[in-house]
Amino acid sequence: MAEAKAGDTVKVHYKGTLEDGTVFDQSEEGGPLEFTIGEGQIIPGFEEAVLGMNPGQSLEVTVPPEKAYGQHREDLVAAIDRAELPDDLNPELGQMLRVQTGGGQSMVVRIAELDDETITLDGNHPLAGEDLTFQIELLEIQ
């Protein structure tokens, strides 16, 4: 039986959970995830877990932040005065915004905290700093 290797296109079912058991993503509703190993389409730790698997095989793997979305970086968190926001923006906790950085770059941030005077924007991926546990089933190698 063929083992998954770099360059193979594979289809998998997966379920991703946090340390407390919260499910953050799964393939059941949307159908299998298809990707080519080695092309960087998914997080490195997930891709590495699929290497060497055979069709029909299942495994559980915990991926550390370094092989997922990285450590949480405080330099990507900033509190701004509400007066700096456009008048037509009604900010809500968890809302995603596209902002312009001081260097002219555009980035997506999440509203992490807000009060009457300030809003805290977080440019980290929502899963940054988290150990992610995946249950993976390799369905096929194409």
Protein Blocks (a to p, Z undefined) as FASTA:
>chain_A
ZZddehiacddddddddfkopafbdfklnopadddehilpacfklmmmmgopaehiacdd
dddfklmnopadfklgccddfklpcfklccdehiacddddfkopacddddfbdcfkbccd
dfbdfkgoiacddddddfbdZZ
